[in-house]
Amino acid sequence: MARLPRLTVTGYPHHVILRGNNRQDIFRSTADYQRMLDLLFEHSRAHKVDIHAYVLMGNHLHLLLTPREDQGLPKMMQAVGRSYVQAFNKVHARTGTLWEGRYRSTLIQTERYLLACMVYIDLNPVRAHMVAQPEDYAWSSYGHFAGHRIDRLITPHALVWSLGNTPFAREAAYAELVHAGISADQQGALTDATLSGWALGDDRFVVDLQMQTERRLIKTKAGRPFSKGLKPVPN
């Protein structure tokens, strides 16, 4: 069966995962982490992609972003991936691939999943038992949204402004969201959708989104193709 093209639609938030080949480390030093942040900043600006949240883990990374131009996301990820591998191989005297194939991504419904995805991303180091609290981890967007620092990489999504009328109120509200965490169902849905490449949202969201792309958005039952304007049949 032919592989489906990656799902990318301008103006919608996307959750992206990029992993090291065979779970190998993609960061070996502080300079490696900083180089990745610099490349993400450079190429997200060049290709007009807003980065809303991120975390750099030892052998993978997560991004939450919105492309503002057609093909902006794949072009950004291609440029970042190539540039980083070239520098990493040179610094660490190695050759060959670093990534586990192409990046994985899903398009998410803003109102239902955007804040949950931000929490999911910022709690990664805690779930991995790397730190006790998200503020103890240097390589994520949590510090920006909790008011601990200003991160030039971040373009806050408009939905973040709904958390409070002042910066202090928004920071406190976001810290409380992260402290509360997300449900196992939300965590599983975000992980599964990103790794499989299917859109993540309710039926109405998927139907409306299907009007904007020829690419199939959800896994459908055999023999029942999804048509534009029709309600999808979940598997």
Short mmCIF file of the C-alpha atoms (twelve columns), coordinates in Angstrom:
data_MODEL
# 
_entry.id   MODEL 
# 
loop_
_atom_site.group_PDB 
_atom_site.id 
_atom_site.type_symbol 
_atom_site.label_atom_id 
_atom_site.label_alt_id 
_atom_site.label_comp_id 
_atom_site.label_asym_id 
_atom_site.label_seq_id 
_atom_site.Cartn_x 
_atom_site.Cartn_y 
_atom_site.Cartn_z 
_atom_site.pdbx_PDB_model_num 
ATOM 1   C CA . MET A 1   0.000   0.000  0.000  1 
ATOM 2   C CA . ALA A 2   1.375   3.426  -0.961 1 
ATOM 3   C CA . ARG A 3   2.267   5.715  1.910  1 
ATOM 4   C CA . LEU A 4   -0.108  8.639  2.361  1 
ATOM 5   C CA . PRO A 5   1.356   12.110 1.901  1 
ATOM 6   C CA . ARG A 6   1.983   13.938 5.158  1 
ATOM 7   C CA . LEU A 7   -1.030  15.937 6.355  1 
ATOM 8   C CA . THR A 8   -0.307  19.675 6.367  1 
ATOM 9   C CA . VAL A 9   -2.903  22.451 6.124  1 
ATOM 10  C CA . THR A 10  -2.030  26.136 6.427  1 
ATOM 11  C CA . GLY A 11  -3.444  27.953 9.439  1 
ATOM 12  C CA . TYR A 12  -4.018  24.867 11.634 1 
ATOM 13  C CA . PRO A 13  -1.886  23.770 14.610 1 
ATOM 14  C CA . HIS A 14  0.244   20.656 14.067 1 
ATOM 15  C CA . HIS A 15  1.944   18.415 16.620 1 
ATOM 16  C CA . VAL A 16  5.298   17.148 15.331 1 
ATOM 17  C CA . ILE A 17  7.624   14.435 16.663 1 
ATOM 18  C CA . LEU A 18  11.159  13.902 15.318 1 
ATOM 19  C CA . ARG A 19  13.079  10.939 16.740 1 
ATOM 20  C CA . GLY A 20  16.623  9.624  16.662 1 
ATOM 21  C CA . ASN A 21  17.331  6.495  14.661 1 
ATOM 22  C CA . ASN A 22  17.132  3.364  16.834 1 
ATOM 23  C CA . ARG A 23  16.366  5.651  19.789 1 
ATOM 24  C CA . GLN A 24  19.911  7.019  19.736 1 
ATOM 25  C CA . ASP A 25  20.650  10.351 21.371 1 
ATOM 26  C CA . ILE A 26  20.307  13.361 19.107 1 
ATOM 27  C CA . PHE A 27  21.711  15.725 21.743 1 
ATOM 28  C CA . ARG A 28  25.028  15.041 23.456 1 
ATOM 29  C CA . SER A 29  25.921  18.470 24.804 1 
ATOM 30  C CA . THR A 30  24.483  21.841 25.744 1 
ATOM 31  C CA . ALA A 31  25.797  23.148 22.432 1 
ATOM 32  C CA . ASP A 32  23.704  20.552 20.573 1 
ATOM 33  C CA . TYR A 33  20.500  21.667 22.275 1 
ATOM 34  C CA . GLN A 34  21.273  25.321 21.590 1 
ATOM 35  C CA . ARG A 35  22.124  24.589 17.956 1 
ATOM 36  C CA . MET A 36  18.727  22.959 17.461 1 
ATOM 37  C CA . LEU A 37  16.947  25.949 18.997 1 
ATOM 38  C CA . ASP A 38  18.908  28.311 16.763 1 
ATOM 39  C CA . LEU A 39  18.039  26.295 13.653 1 
ATOM 40  C CA . LEU A 40  14.367  26.116 14.608 1 
ATOM 41  C CA . PHE A 41  14.318  29.881 15.085 1 
ATOM 42  C CA . GLU A 42  16.080  30.564 11.780 1 
ATOM 43  C CA . HIS A 43  14.052  28.232 9.602  1 
ATOM 44  C CA . SER A 44  10.665  28.796 11.247 1 
ATOM 45  C CA . ARG A 45  11.060  32.487 10.413 1 
ATOM 46  C CA . ALA A 46  12.330  31.783 6.907  1 
ATOM 47  C CA . HIS A 47  9.391   29.495 6.102  1 
ATOM 48  C CA . LYS A 48  6.740   31.399 8.076  1 
ATOM 49  C CA . VAL A 49  5.909   28.781 10.688 1 
ATOM 50  C CA . ASP A 50  4.782   29.857 14.176 1 
ATOM 51  C CA . ILE A 51  6.162   27.670 16.978 1 
ATOM 52  C CA . HIS A 52  3.782   27.592 19.953 1 
ATOM 53  C CA . ALA A 53  5.498   25.021 22.191 1 
ATOM 54  C CA . TYR A 54  8.461   22.641 22.147 1 
ATOM 55  C CA . VAL A 55  10.567  20.224 24.135 1 
ATOM 56  C CA . LEU A 56  13.969  18.803 23.235 1 
ATOM 57  C CA . MET A 57  14.475  15.382 24.807 1 
ATOM 58  C CA . GLY A 58  17.591  13.218 24.688 1 
ATOM 59  C CA . ASN A 59  16.578  11.146 21.676 1 
ATOM 60  C CA . HIS A 60  13.594  13.019 20.225 1 
ATOM 61  C CA . LEU A 61  11.796  16.353 20.134 1 
ATOM 62  C CA . HIS A 62  8.223   17.626 20.075 1 
ATOM 63  C CA . LEU A 63  6.926   20.773 18.394 1 
ATOM 64  C CA . LEU A 64  3.510   22.438 18.331 1 
ATOM 65  C CA . LEU A 65  3.326   24.827 15.419 1 
ATOM 66  C CA . THR A 66  1.177   26.498 12.788 1 
ATOM 67  C CA . PRO A 67  2.374   26.971 9.195  1 
ATOM 68  C CA . ARG A 68  1.310   30.251 7.622  1 
ATOM 69  C CA . GLU A 69  2.289   29.321 4.064  1 
ATOM 70  C CA . ASP A 70  1.696   26.246 1.922  1 
ATOM 71  C CA . GLN A 71  4.603   23.790 2.310  1 
ATOM 72  C CA . GLY A 72  6.105   25.943 5.069  1 
ATOM 73  C CA . LEU A 73  6.144   23.108 7.613  1 
ATOM 74  C CA . PRO A 74  7.807   20.403 5.478  1 
ATOM 75  C CA . LYS A 75  10.335  22.898 4.120  1 
ATOM 76  C CA . MET A 76  11.197  24.053 7.632  1 
ATOM 77  C CA . MET A 77  11.587  20.518 8.952  1 
ATOM 78  C CA . GLN A 78  13.714  19.473 5.977  1 
ATOM 79  C CA . ALA A 79  16.029  22.459 6.417  1 
ATOM 80  C CA . VAL A 80  16.342  21.971 10.167 1 
ATOM 81  C CA . GLY A 81  16.920  18.227 9.872  1 
ATOM 82  C CA . ARG A 82  19.619  18.497 7.233  1 
ATOM 83  C CA . SER A 83  21.464  21.394 8.841  1 
ATOM 84  C CA . TYR A 84  21.425  19.801 12.271 1 
ATOM 85  C CA . VAL A 85  22.738  16.426 11.066 1 
ATOM 86  C CA . GLN A 86  25.579  18.069 9.148  1 
ATOM 87  C CA . ALA A 87  26.669  20.034 12.211 1 
ATOM 88  C CA . PHE A 88  26.136  17.110 14.624 1 
ATOM 89  C CA . ASN A 89  28.183  14.720 12.499 1 
ATOM 90  C CA . LYS A 90  31.004  17.218 12.135 1 
ATOM 91  C CA . VAL A 91  31.174  18.067 15.848 1 
ATOM 92  C CA . HIS A 92  30.928  14.450 17.015 1 
ATOM 93  C CA . ALA A 93  33.101  12.948 14.253 1 
ATOM 94  C CA . ARG A 94  30.431  10.606 12.942 1 
ATOM 95  C CA . THR A 95  28.767  9.816  9.620  1 
ATOM 96  C CA . GLY A 96  25.420  8.529  8.456  1 
ATOM 97  C CA . THR A 97  21.824  9.063  9.374  1 
ATOM 98  C CA . LEU A 98  20.631  10.493 12.671 1 
ATOM 99  C CA . TRP A 99  16.861  10.517 12.262 1 
ATOM 100 C CA . GLU A 100 14.348  7.671  12.378 1 
ATOM 101 C CA . GLY A 101 12.993  8.382  8.918  1 
ATOM 102 C CA . ARG A 102 10.776  11.375 8.319  1 
ATOM 103 C CA . TYR A 103 9.159   13.373 11.081 1 
ATOM 104 C CA . ARG A 104 5.715   12.339 12.364 1 
ATOM 105 C CA . SER A 105 2.890   14.855 12.635 1 
ATOM 106 C CA . THR A 106 -0.810  15.358 13.099 1 
ATOM 107 C CA . LEU A 107 -3.172  18.277 12.649 1 
ATOM 108 C CA . ILE A 108 -5.187  19.005 15.796 1 
ATOM 109 C CA . GLN A 109 -8.474  20.707 16.617 1 
ATOM 110 C CA . THR A 110 -7.551  23.952 18.358 1 
ATOM 111 C CA . GLU A 111 -10.324 24.298 20.933 1 
ATOM 112 C CA . ARG A 112 -10.224 20.651 21.974 1 
ATOM 113 C CA . TYR A 113 -6.541  19.777 21.905 1 
ATOM 114 C CA . LEU A 114 -4.195  22.773 21.646 1 
ATOM 115 C CA . LEU A 115 -3.763  23.506 25.350 1 
ATOM 116 C CA . ALA A 116 -3.718  19.785 26.124 1 
ATOM 117 C CA . CYS A 117 -0.941  19.353 23.560 1 
ATOM 118 C CA . MET A 118 1.075   22.155 25.151 1 
ATOM 119 C CA . VAL A 119 0.745   20.476 28.551 1 
ATOM 120 C CA . TYR A 120 1.612   17.101 27.006 1 
ATOM 121 C CA . ILE A 121 4.783   18.602 25.513 1 
ATOM 122 C CA . ASP A 122 5.921   20.443 28.643 1 
ATOM 123 C CA . LEU A 123 5.370   17.385 30.862 1 
ATOM 124 C CA . ASN A 124 7.576   15.122 28.734 1 
ATOM 125 C CA . PRO A 125 10.684  15.530 30.937 1 
ATOM 126 C CA . VAL A 126 8.617   14.815 34.064 1 
ATOM 127 C CA . ARG A 127 7.046   11.674 32.562 1 
ATOM 128 C CA . ALA A 128 10.544  10.525 31.574 1 
ATOM 129 C CA . HIS A 129 11.735  11.036 35.184 1 
ATOM 130 C CA . MET A 130 14.390  13.476 34.022 1 
ATOM 131 C CA . VAL A 131 13.163  16.193 36.406 1 
ATOM 132 C CA . ALA A 132 10.665  16.435 39.238 1 
ATOM 133 C CA . GLN A 133 8.979   19.600 37.965 1 
ATOM 134 C CA . PRO A 134 8.682   21.062 34.433 1 
ATOM 135 C CA . GLU A 135 10.382  24.300 35.512 1 
ATOM 136 C CA . ASP A 136 13.518  22.283 36.290 1 
ATOM 137 C CA . TYR A 137 14.007  21.425 32.617 1 
ATOM 138 C CA . ALA A 138 15.871  23.982 30.497 1 
ATOM 139 C CA . TRP A 139 14.976  22.765 27.005 1 
ATOM 140 C CA . SER A 140 11.221  23.288 26.789 1 
ATOM 141 C CA . SER A 141 8.737   26.104 26.317 1 
ATOM 142 C CA . TYR A 142 7.363   25.786 29.856 1 
ATOM 143 C CA . GLY A 143 9.581   28.546 31.251 1 
ATOM 144 C CA . HIS A 144 8.207   31.022 28.730 1 
ATOM 145 C CA . PHE A 145 4.551   30.354 29.500 1 
ATOM 146 C CA . ALA A 146 5.096   30.170 33.259 1 
ATOM 147 C CA . GLY A 147 6.798   33.579 33.230 1 
ATOM 148 C CA . HIS A 148 10.313  32.409 34.088 1 
ATOM 149 C CA . ARG A 149 11.947  33.702 30.914 1 
ATOM 150 C CA . ILE A 150 11.243  35.153 27.485 1 
ATOM 151 C CA . ASP A 151 11.845  32.644 24.708 1 
ATOM 152 C CA . ARG A 152 12.403  34.160 21.263 1 
ATOM 153 C CA . LEU A 153 11.372  30.893 19.595 1 
ATOM 154 C CA . ILE A 154 7.799   31.088 20.872 1 
ATOM 155 C CA . THR A 155 4.854   32.691 19.114 1 
ATOM 156 C CA . PRO A 156 1.947   32.178 21.529 1 
ATOM 157 C CA . HIS A 157 -1.222  30.824 19.947 1 
ATOM 158 C CA . ALA A 158 -4.241  33.136 20.240 1 
ATOM 159 C CA . LEU A 159 -5.980  30.599 22.489 1 
ATOM 160 C CA . VAL A 160 -3.368  31.229 25.189 1 
ATOM 161 C CA . TRP A 161 -4.708  34.751 25.635 1 
ATOM 162 C CA . SER A 162 -7.985  33.270 26.851 1 
ATOM 163 C CA . LEU A 163 -6.236  32.009 29.996 1 
ATOM 164 C CA . GLY A 164 -6.263  35.453 31.637 1 
ATOM 165 C CA . ASN A 165 -6.498  39.206 31.184 1 
ATOM 166 C CA . THR A 166 -2.937  39.940 32.318 1 
ATOM 167 C CA . PRO A 167 0.422   38.263 31.729 1 
ATOM 168 C CA . PHE A 168 0.556   37.235 35.394 1 
ATOM 169 C CA . ALA A 169 -2.923  35.694 35.228 1 
ATOM 170 C CA . ARG A 170 -2.077  33.777 32.056 1 
ATOM 171 C CA . GLU A 171 1.195   32.514 33.507 1 
ATOM 172 C CA . ALA A 172 -0.489  31.341 36.702 1 
ATOM 173 C CA . ALA A 173 -3.314  29.684 34.789 1 
ATOM 174 C CA . TYR A 174 -0.911  27.855 32.506 1 
ATOM 175 C CA . ALA A 175 1.226   26.663 35.401 1 
ATOM 176 C CA . GLU A 176 -1.957  25.317 37.013 1 
ATOM 177 C CA . LEU A 177 -2.917  23.496 33.801 1 
ATOM 178 C CA . VAL A 178 0.476   21.805 33.659 1 
ATOM 179 C CA . HIS A 179 0.326   20.933 37.347 1 
ATOM 180 C CA . ALA A 180 -3.083  19.286 36.782 1 
ATOM 181 C CA . GLY A 181 -1.756  17.362 33.779 1 
ATOM 182 C CA . ILE A 182 -3.840  15.649 31.098 1 
ATOM 183 C CA . SER A 183 -5.802  12.432 31.104 1 
ATOM 184 C CA . ALA A 184 -4.418  9.139  29.875 1 
ATOM 185 C CA . ASP A 185 -6.997  9.270  27.065 1 
ATOM 186 C CA . GLN A 186 -5.773  12.684 25.912 1 
ATOM 187 C CA . GLN A 187 -2.158  11.600 26.111 1 
ATOM 188 C CA . GLY A 188 -2.870  8.451  24.147 1 
ATOM 189 C CA . ALA A 189 -4.892  10.305 21.509 1 
ATOM 190 C CA . LEU A 190 -2.129  12.866 20.948 1 
ATOM 191 C CA . THR A 191 0.572   10.215 20.705 1 
ATOM 192 C CA . ASP A 192 -1.376  7.839  18.477 1 
ATOM 193 C CA . ALA A 193 -2.605  10.537 16.084 1 
ATOM 194 C CA . THR A 194 0.864   12.010 15.673 1 
ATOM 195 C CA . LEU A 195 2.562   8.691  15.022 1 
ATOM 196 C CA . SER A 196 -0.158  7.560  12.591 1 
ATOM 197 C CA . GLY A 197 -0.631  10.898 10.825 1 
ATOM 198 C CA . TRP A 198 -4.429  11.045 11.180 1 
ATOM 199 C CA . ALA A 199 -6.180  14.313 12.053 1 
ATOM 200 C CA . LEU A 200 -7.189  14.699 15.707 1 
ATOM 201 C CA . GLY A 201 -10.575 16.252 16.446 1 
ATOM 202 C CA . ASP A 202 -14.296 15.604 16.613 1 
ATOM 203 C CA . ASP A 203 -16.415 14.526 13.630 1 
ATOM 204 C CA . ARG A 204 -17.467 18.074 12.706 1 
ATOM 205 C CA . PHE A 205 -13.856 19.229 12.713 1 
ATOM 206 C CA . VAL A 206 -12.769 16.370 10.452 1 
ATOM 207 C CA . VAL A 207 -15.635 16.935 8.007  1 
ATOM 208 C CA . ASP A 208 -14.912 20.676 7.758  1 
ATOM 209 C CA . LEU A 209 -11.183 20.052 7.396  1 
ATOM 210 C CA . GLN A 210 -11.715 17.477 4.650  1 
ATOM 211 C CA . MET A 211 -13.148 20.260 2.478  1 
ATOM 212 C CA . GLN A 212 -9.672  21.824 2.436  1 
ATOM 213 C CA . THR A 213 -7.536  18.846 1.464  1 
ATOM 214 C CA . GLU A 214 -7.629  15.847 -0.866 1 
ATOM 215 C CA . ARG A 215 -5.627  13.807 1.634  1 
ATOM 216 C CA . ARG A 216 -7.649  11.283 3.691  1 
ATOM 217 C CA . LEU A 217 -7.806  12.454 7.317  1 
ATOM 218 C CA . ILE A 218 -8.829  9.421  9.357  1 
ATOM 219 C CA . LYS A 219 -8.508  5.667  9.172  1 
ATOM 220 C CA . THR A 220 -11.660 4.290  7.556  1 
ATOM 221 C CA . LYS A 221 -13.090 0.820  7.315  1 
ATOM 222 C CA . ALA A 222 -12.076 -1.255 4.307  1 
ATOM 223 C CA . GLY A 223 -14.302 -0.716 1.297  1 
ATOM 224 C CA . ARG A 224 -15.772 2.538  2.560  1 
ATOM 225 C CA . PRO A 225 -13.787 5.453  1.110  1 
ATOM 226 C CA . PHE A 226 -14.196 8.849  2.706  1 
ATOM 227 C CA . SER A 227 -15.753 11.477 0.463  1 
ATOM 228 C CA . LYS A 228 -15.791 15.214 0.913  1 
ATOM 229 C CA . GLY A 229 -18.917 16.424 2.621  1 
ATOM 230 C CA . LEU A 230 -19.708 13.054 4.163  1 
ATOM 231 C CA . LYS A 231 -19.350 12.143 7.794  1 
ATOM 232 C CA . PRO A 232 -16.280 9.959  8.385  1 
ATOM 233 C CA . VAL A 233 -16.720 6.432  9.663  1 
ATOM 234 C CA . PRO A 234 -14.325 5.828  12.596 1 
ATOM 235 C CA . ASN A 235 -12.511 2.516  12.766 1 
# 
